[in-house]
């Protein structure tokens, strides 16, 4: 990642956190620590979990989801298992399967 890309990403997450903090204060009269949201994963997870239940504003809830995704990206999906090798059909040269020789009364 380039230095400029890293700075742009830092600015973007900072703006998101500031808007989130101000929205929480405006809508719920709740204050959170931006520094702790960024640097304390336990605090961030707990605050986001609790606030998710209280937020009724769509934009604020979308910001919460965006913050959670940025701070705690989902783990990468596992690579699909390699496809099994196809089973070759029996060749005409191979011996035919034995026939059923006995009837029901055998």
CORVEN-V485835 format. One record per pair of residues at least 6 apart in sequence whose ideal C-beta (glycine too) atoms are under 6 Angstrom apart, sorted by sequence separation. I is the first residue (numbers start at 0). GAP is how many residues later the second one is. D is the distance in Angstrom with one decimal. If there is no record, write none. Layout:
{{I,GAP,D} {I,GAP,D}}
//
This chain:
{{23,6,4.7} {24,6,5.9} {54,6,4.8} {35,7,4.6} {36,7,4.7} {20,11,5.9} {51,12,5.9} {20,13,5.9} {31,15,5.5} {47,16,5.9} {16,17,4.8} {47,20,5.3} {27,26,5.9} {43,27,5.6} {26,30,5.2} {22,37,4.4} {19,43,4.6} {19,47,5.9} {15,50,5.9} {15,51,5.9} {12,57,5.4}}
//
